[in-house]
Amino acid sequence: MGSWVKRAAVALAALALTAIPAAAQVPDPFARELAQRLARGEELLTQNGYSRAAGPFSGGLAERGARRNTVMLRAGQDYRIFGVCDARCRDLDLRLFGPNGQLVGQDVLDDAVPIVHIRPTVTGNYDIEALMQRCAGQPCWYAFNVYSR
């Protein structure tokens, strides 16, 4: 990808992160940091045939805090949910709950870049839960996108 295309993608992602409702708005410079991290992951995913299906979802969480967002996923579609958090974040986890509330996917590794892989067997609304396990700031900021192919 050309360097001007990368800069444009980062700028658009930062704009999207700051254009969310005021209650969850990510302040600069965190919005730019998250946008850059999402753009790097998106570049790898698009090289593997994925395109963004939803997002960015973002916000701030205190250590051990959690927040859910709902997305509609289609049966048989291949999805990747890719998350990032700011430099003060030490461990961000993502969990995916199906239409009946059951846990259907998760990345709870001790890292700050969770990726959940899922191919739903049922079309419906799924809840994606972001959990800020370890954070050196109050709050730490996170963002994630949903990709499909």
N, C-alpha and C positions, 0 to 999 in steps of 0.2 A: 504494500500500500504506500502511495506517495506521501512525503512528509507533510504537504499542505492538506492532504486528505485526513491524515492522523490528527493534525491540529484542528481541523474543522470538526471532526468527530468528537474530540475532547471538548471543544467549545459547546457543541450542541448538547452533549451529555451533561456538562456543567449547568447549562441553561435549564435543561429538564429537571435537574436536581433542585434548582432554586425556584422552579415554577410550581412547586407543590404547595398545598395549603400551609398557611403560616404556622399552624400548630406543630407541623413536622418539618418545617423548612430547615435545610442544612446550611449553616453559615459558611461564608468564605473564611479561611482558605480550605476548609474541610470539603466543601462541594467540589472544588477543583481537584483535590487529592483523590476523592472517591471517583470522580469522572475519569481521571487518568487511569486509575486501577481497573475500572470497569472496561474502559476502551482497550486496554491490553488483553484482558480476558476475552472480550468480544472478538478481537482480531483472530485469536486462536480458534475460537468456536466457529467463526464464519469460514475460516480455512478448512474446517471439517464439515461444511455443509449446513451449519445451523444459521438461523436468522432470529432476530429478537421477536418474541411473541408477546411479551408484556414487560413493563418496567420503564424506567427504574422505580423501584420502591425504596424508600430511604427514611431515615430518622435517627434520633439519638436515644441511646439506652444507657442507664446506669448499670454497673456490674450486677450480674444475675437478673437483669431485666429482660423482658420478652415482649414482642409485638407480633400480631398476626395480620396478614394481608390475604385476601381471597382472589383467586384466579380461576378461570374456567379452562379445564384441560380436556382434550379429546382422547377417547379410547384409541389405542393403537399408534398414537403419535409418539415420537421419541423426543423427550424433553431433557434439558439441562438447566438447573437453577444455579446461577453463579453469583456468589456474594463476596463483598469486600468490606473492610472497615478501615478507619483512620489509623495512623501510625501509633497511637496510644493504646489501641486495642490489641490484646494478646491472644484472645480466643473467641471467635464468632462461630456459632453453630446454626444450621438450618435444619428444620424438621418439616415434613410435608404430611398433612392429614387429608385423607380422602373424604368423599361426600358424606360418609356415615360417621366421620370423626375418628376413624382408625388411623394409626401411624402407618404410612405406606412408603416412606423414604426419609433418609436423614444423612447428614454429614456432621458427626459430633467429634471429629478428630480434634486434637489439641493444636489448632492452627487458626489463622485469621482469614483464610480464603476457602470457605466451604463450597462444595459443588455437589448437588444432588442429581442423580441420574434416575429417570423414571419413564416407564412406558405404561401409562394407565390402562387398565382393563375396562374401566367405566368412564364415560363422559360425565362431567359434572363440575361443581365448584369445589376446589381444593384450597385448604388453608396452608399458607407458608408461614412458619413461625421462625423469626429471627431471635436468637438468644445470645445475649452478650455475657459470655461466661467469665472473661477476665478483661478488665479495663483499668488503665492507669489515669483516666480522666473522667470527669463527671459533667456531661455524658460523653460516651464514645459514639462516634457517628458511623453508620453502616449504610450500605446500599446493595441491592441485588436486582438482577434481571432474569427473566425466563426466556429460554431459547428453545426453538423446535426445529425439527427436520423430518 
